[in-house]
Amino acid sequence: MTRPAPTVHDGGPAPGTAAGPVTVTATYAQERAWLASRLAHDPPTYCAVDEFPLHAAVSAEDLVHALHVLMDRHEPLRTVLRTVDGRLCQEVHPSPEPQIEVIDLSAHETAAQAEERRSLRARLARAPFDPRRAPQWRAAVLDLGEGSWSVVFVAHHTVYDTSSGFNVHAELTELCAAAEEGRPPRLPQLPFGYGEYARRERARAGTRGGEAAAAHWRTRLHGLPSVHTVPLDRPRPDARTFRGADVRTALPVGVTAALTGAARHHGTRPVLLLLAAWTALLHHHSGAEDLAVGLPVAGRDDPAARAMVGTFVNMRVLRADLSGDPDGTEVIRRTAAAVHAGEQFDIPFQSLVALLGAPRLPGVPPLYQLAFNHTAADGLGPPVVSCEEDLLLDIAGTGVRLVYDVTLFDRSTADILLADYVRLLATLLDAPGTRLSALLPGTTPRRAHRSAGAPPQARTAPRDATEERVAAVWRTVLGTHAVDVHEDFFTAGGHSLQALRLLARLAPGQEGGPMLRTFFADPTVAGLATALKSPREGRTAWR
């Protein structure tokens, strides 16, 4: 296989041909993925694991070379993220050296091959990426014999998303076909690179379209409850732990078979029926008629982005209206209408949080704490030990899992919620005329855990030089005057990117990783001052 020149540019010198790394701004999607991965403790949760079957008369060297061609074409596959003066930036390298294993399984029986592949996927996913080193992906080329190959591809979510997998598979297939036929590959032209996409994304915020989106969401989310009322098994701690677990089941055969027909009947997509059932379940257990649910969306509305490898996923907030005890048909209609309205006004989630300026409660994720995700392909991935929301219903093909925050919910509760969801979905599909209040007959909604509110505390001024230094930077970043050393940074109106700026000024070079986790665990002047003083006492900043 002869190596073709990369067919991508970035409105200037191509980062693949530069003498050294090129630094460009990060995308909003990269910011979210980077921050989440720094706060949690589960490498597999923030890695995508794909396996691509390939059939061609090629060699292992051809496939290794094809992976290098992909890296040349797509900047995120040569990128590592760094903080620069409190801002997250992409550092795009010209030709980093990826970790690619070549494994010959051609002498193994089919069952033994399958077991080796499963073990390999798990091993590659468990190994964390070095956050300082490009590239943020690794692969294994598997020779299965008789012209059958498989490429296991593992990448960090800061450089790769689900849609990227389709593009990688398509390009690998074409590169193999070109090698087999002795011709140049016919790969999609990329009008510009990912760095240029990031620049354009930032520029769009100030356009008329960005202003229209901001106006829509101000109106749509006005008065949104700050926190859901689904009963918890224990009081919510003041600091988020990001510790999670999951329970799983499979959709019954009858439910799966009924989905497509029911969607046709209602004039909508099967995924919206699955989502409508989730909102109905949350209403059943909380009694709330006004619910916020987070929805991940592909974020590839720009046609130029559709052939790119990179991360584009955005989080959108669905406001579910369950008032008036509607029947199932009406719940589905309202769900579809709310999703459609949101699709017309996309806005980066970080911008939405800052735009709404909603009050932040200690230990509570902003805007939504309940989420829903759906992918058409089977494959829920390995068990999780991290979570970003209180509850996430994740459906992949016919598999269903409920990811839950273990500080808030017991496993027995998660089991009940998941079983109730499957029952409610079946009723919604079979008898859509059933009222919301009757979709789960014979079940008693759970009762909320009540705890006495903490008495108000008197304002405490900075008590030493370190607290005063932290408070001074705090005032600058948030634009406030008086500072209480025990006030929560996020309750005071701060957001994640402002937290990065605060840490960059107070602890240069430590704003990502352990220091960031320390601050999110105790986001106060007193807590940060204690962490800053710790190294001088012979301790690490995160102990």
N, C-alpha and C positions, 0 to 999 in steps of 0.2 A: 504494500500500500504506500503510495507516495504521499508525502505530507502536504496538503494544500495550505495556502496562506489563509489566515483568519478572514472572515467576510463580515467584519463588524467594525464600526468606528464610533467615536463618541464626540462628534462635532469638533474634533481637534486631533492631536496625536493619540493614536490608539494606545491604551495602557499596556497592551500586550507587546508593544514595540518600544516602550520607554526604557531608559537606562536603569531606572529604579522605581520604587513604589510611587503611585500617584494617590493623593489624598483628596477625596470628594465627600460631600455631605452624605449622611445615611438617609435612607428612606424612612417614612413613618413606620412601615411594617418591620423594618430591621430594628428600629428603636424598641418596639413592643417585644419582639422575640428576644432581643439582647437582654432587656431588663428582666423579663420573666425568667430567663435561664440563669441570670446572676442571683436571683432571689431564691430559686428553688434548688433542690439537691438531688435531682434525678436525671442524669444525662440522657437515658433513652426517651424521656418525655419530650425533649427538645431536639431530637434527631429524627429525620425521616429515613425509613429503611425500605428500599424498593429492590425488587428482583426482576430483571428483564430477560425473558427467554429470547434467544436468537438462533437462527438456523441458516448457516452459510458455510461454504467451503473456504474458510479463512483460518488463520493461525492465531495463537494466543498473542503473538506480537502485534498482529493487526488490531486486535481488540484493545490492547494497551495503548497503541497509537491512537485509536479512535477516541479513547477517553482523553488523551492529550489534546486532540483537535477540539473536543467539546470545551475543554478548559480554555483554549486559546480564544474560542468564539464568545464565551460567556463570562463577563467580568466577575460576577459573584463567585464563580468557581476558582478565582484567584484572589479572593478578598478575605481580609480579617478586619474586625471592627476595633476601633480605639477611641478613647475619649481624649479630646483636645480642648483645653480650656472649658471643661464642663459640657462640651457638645460631642455627640457621638458622630464619628466619621468612618467612612470606608477607606481602608488602605489597600489599594489594588496593586498586586505584584505582577511583574511582567511574565515570570515563568517559575512559579513555585514547584516544588517536587512533591507530587501526591504519593500517598501510600496505596499501592496497588499490588495485591497478592495474585499469583497465578497458581491454581490448584487443579490437578488432574484427577478427575473422578471417573474417567472412562472405564476403568476396570471394575467399578462397583455395580452391584445390582441396583435396580430402580429404588427399592425400599431403602437401601443403604445410602444412596445418593440423596434421597429426600431427608433422611435424618442428618446427614452431614451438612446439607444446606440450611436446615433449621438451626442447627448448632452454630453455624457460621454467622447467620443473621443475628442471632442473639449476642454472640461475642463481639461482633463489629459495632453493634448498637450500644453495648455496655461501656465500651472504652470512651472516656470523655475526650473531647477535642481540647487541645492547648489553645486557650483564647488569645494567645499572643502570636500564633503562627498560622500562616496561610499554607495550603488551602484548608478550608473547613469541610472537607469531604474525604472519604476513603472508599475503596472498591476492592472487589475480588472477582477475578475472571475464572470461571469454572468450565473445564472441558468435560462435557458429558458423553462424548463419543459420537461417531458417525455424523459429524457436522452439526451437532447440537451443543449449544453453549448457553451459559447463564452468566449475567453480570449482576452481582449484589452491590448495590450502591447505597452508601450511608452518608447523609449530609446534615449539617446543623441547620436549624430552621432560620437562622439569620441570613442564609444564602440560598435557601431552597424551600419550595412548598409543594403541595400535592400536584398542582398543574405543571410544575417543572418536571415532574416525573414523566408525564406524557411526552413532553418535548425531548427529554433525554432519550427515552425509548425510541421515539421516531427517528431521531438523528443517528443513534447507534445502528438502527436497522438499515438506514440509507447508507451509512458509511460501510457497513458490511457488504451490502449489495454492490456498492461501487468497487470495493476491493475484489469481490468475486468476479465481477464483469470487466475489470481492468479499465474503468472509466473514472473521470472526476466525479465526486459526490455532488448531488443536487440538493443543497441545503437551503432552508429559507433565508432570504436576505433580512438582516436586522437593520432597520433604518438608523438606529442609534443605540448606544450602549446603556447599561443600567445606571451608570453615573449620571448621564444626561437625563435619564428618566427621573432620577432623584431631584435634579435641578428643576425640571419642569413641574414636578409635583409640588415643590415648594412655591414656585411662581404662581400656580393656579389658585392658591389660597386667596390672593388679593383680587382675583378677577370677578366679573359679574356673576359667573356661575358659582364661585365660592361664596359670594355674598348671599345668593339665593339659597344655597344649601344651609348656610348659617341661620337665615331667617326661618327656613322650614323647621329646623330642629329646635330652635328656641320656642316656636309655637307648639310643636308636636310633643316636646318633653317638659313643657311648663307644668310645674306642680307634681312631677314624678316623685313617688315615694322614695326616700333615701335608702331604705333597706326593706327587704321582703319580710313577710310575716309567716313563712313556712316554719312550723315549730322546730326548735333545736333541742337536742338532747342535753346540752349543757350550755352555760352562759358563754357568750362570745368574748374571747380575750381581747385586750386592748391592742395587741400586736398580732399580725397575721403570721402563721407558721409555714404556710404553703405545704403542709403535710397532707397527703391524700392517699386514698385507696379506691378500689372499684369492685363492683359486683356485676356479674354478667349473666345473660341468658340469650336465647335465640327466639326470634319471632315465630309463633306457631305457623305451620304450613298454611292453614286456612287464612290467617291474617295476611300473610305475604301474597297469597293468591288473590285476595280481595282488594288489595291496595290499588292496583292499576284500574280496575273497573270502577271503584269508588271515586278515584280521582277524575275519571272521564265523566262520571255522573255529576260531579260538582263543578266540572269545568276548570280544574286546576291540576297541580302536580302532586304526585304521591308524597313528596317531602313535606308539603304544607299540611297534609292530613296528619303526618307524624308529629309535626310541630303543634298543630291545634290540640292534639291529644295531650301533649306535654303541658301546655298552658292550662288545659282543663284539669289535669291532675294537680298542678300547683294550686289552682283555685280551690279544689276539693280539700286539700290539706291545710290551706292557709285562711280560707274564707275571703281572700282579697279579690276585689273586682278590677283592680288596676295593677298590672304586673309588668315588670321590666325583664326581658330575656335577652341575653347577649347572643348574637349570631355571627359566626365567622363567614366572611364573603371573600370570593376569589380576588377581587381588586384588580382585575385585568380588563377594565372597560376600554382602555386605550388600545386600539388595534395593534399598535407597535409592540405592546407588551405581551401579546398572546404567544409569540414564538420564543420569548426569552426564558432563560433559566434564572431564577432569583426568587425572592420572597416578596409577595404583593398582598398577602392576606390582611384584611381590615376587619375590625369588629364593629358591628352595627347593633343598635339598640332597638328591639321590637317592644313597643308598648301595647300590651294585650288588653283589650276591653272585654271584660266578662260580666258586665253589669246586666241586670234585668233577667237573670236565669234564662238565657237563650237556649234554643235547642242546638243539637250538634251541627246541623246545616248552617245555622247562623254563626256559630263559633268558627267554623271553617271559612265562611265568607269574610268575617272580620279579620281573621288571621291573614288570608290572602291579600285583602285590601291594605292591611298595615305593612306587609312585606313589600308589596308593589310600590307603595308610597315611598318607602325607604330607599328602594332601588333608584328612584329618580334623583335623589339628593345625597350622593355619597360624600362623606367628609371623614378625614382621619380621626380615629377615636381619640387620640391625645388632644386634637384641636377641639373636639366636641366637649371633653371634660373641662378644658380651659374656658370654652365659650359659655357653657351653662353656669359656671361658677357655683355649682351646687355645694351645700355644706358637706364636709367630709367628716364621717364618724370614725372614731378609733377602731382599727381592725376590720373596717368594712370596705371592700372594693368599690370604686366609684361607679355610679349610675346603674350597674346591675351586679347581682351576685349569683344569678341562676342563668344557665346557658344551655344551648342546644347545638349539636353538630351532626351533620349527615354527609356520608360519602356513599356513592353507589356501589363501590367495590367492597367485597368481603375483606375482613382483616382488621381486627381491633388493636393489634399490637400487643406487646407484653404488658403484664400488670403494672400499674403506676404506683408511685409513692409520693408524687407531688400533685398539687392542684392549684389552680389560680382562682377558681370560683368556689362558692359554697357547694353547689351541685351542678354537674354537667351531665346531660343525657347525650350519649354519643352512639349513633347508629351507623354501622358500616355493613351494607348489604342486608343480610338477615340477622346479623349479630347486634346485640344491644348491650351497652354497659352504662352503669351509673357511677360516675366518678364523684367522690364526696370528700369534704374536708373532715379529717378524723378528729380534729379538735372540737367540732360542732356536732357530728353525727356518729352514732354507733353503727356497726355493720348490720345489726338486726333491723334498724330503721331503713337503711339503704335497701335491704332485701325486700322489705314491705313496699317501699316506694316503687321499686322496679316491677314487682309482681302486680301492683295496682295499675301501673302504666299499661302493661300488656293487656290486662282485663279491660281497662277503660278504652283502649284503642280498638279492641275487638267489638265492643258495644257501639262505639262511634261509627265504625264501618258497617256494621250489621243493621243498626237502627238509628240513623242520623236524626230522626225526628225526636229522639229522647232529650228531655230537658237536661241542662247541665247538672242540676241537683240530683238527677237520677242515673247518671252515667256509671256510678259505682254503687249499686244497691247493696245493702247489707254490710257496708263498711262504715266505721266511725272515724271521722277525721281525728288526727292526732292533736294533742293539746300542747300548747307552747310552754316552754320552760320559763318560769317567771323568776326574776331576781330583782332585789331592791336596787334602785338607782344609787349611785355613789353620791354622797353629799358634796355640794359645791366647795371648791377649795379657794382659799385666798390667793391672789396673784403673788408670785414669788419673783423678785428681781434677781439678776445675775449676782452670784455670791463670791466669785473669784475671777482672776484675770482670764482664765480659759473660757469660763461661761460668758464673760463680757465680750471676748473675741468672737465666739460663736454667735452671740446675740447680735453683734454689729453686722456680720455678714448676713445673718437671717433677715435683719431689717432691710438690708439692701436688696436681697433677692426677692422678698415678698412685698417690698414697698410699704412696710408697716412702721409704726413708731414704738410704742411700748411692747415689751416681750416678756411673757411669763415663761420661766425656764422649764415648766412642766406642761406647757401647751403643746398639743400634737401639731406637727408641721402641716399635715394634710387637712386637719380640722381648721387650721388657720388660713386655708385657701391654697396651699402649695400643691404642686403636682410633681410627677416623677422626674420630668426634665429639669424642673427647678431644683429638685433634690440633687441631681447630678452637678448643677452649677454650684450649689452650696458646698458640696463635698470637694469639688475641684479647687475651690478657693481655700478651704480649710485643711485638706489632706491631699495635695497634688500627687497624682500617680496612684492613689488608693481609692479613687471614687467608684471603681468597678470591683466586684467581687466581695471579699469579706467585709470591708468597711461599709459597702452599700447594704449588705444584709444586716449589719449591726444597726445602721440608722433606721432601716425599715422595722426592725424589732423594737426600737425605742426612739421614735422620731421626735425627740425633744431636745431643747438646748442642753438640759442636764445630762441626758443620755449620751449625746454626741460629745460633750465636753469630757465625760468620763472615759469614753473610748479614745479620745485624743490624748488624754493624760496617761493611759495605760502603758504605752511603749516605754515611757520614761521610768515606769515602775518595774520594768523587766518582763512585761506581759505583752502578748500580741494584741492587736487592736480589736480582735473579734472574740476574745475570751471573756 
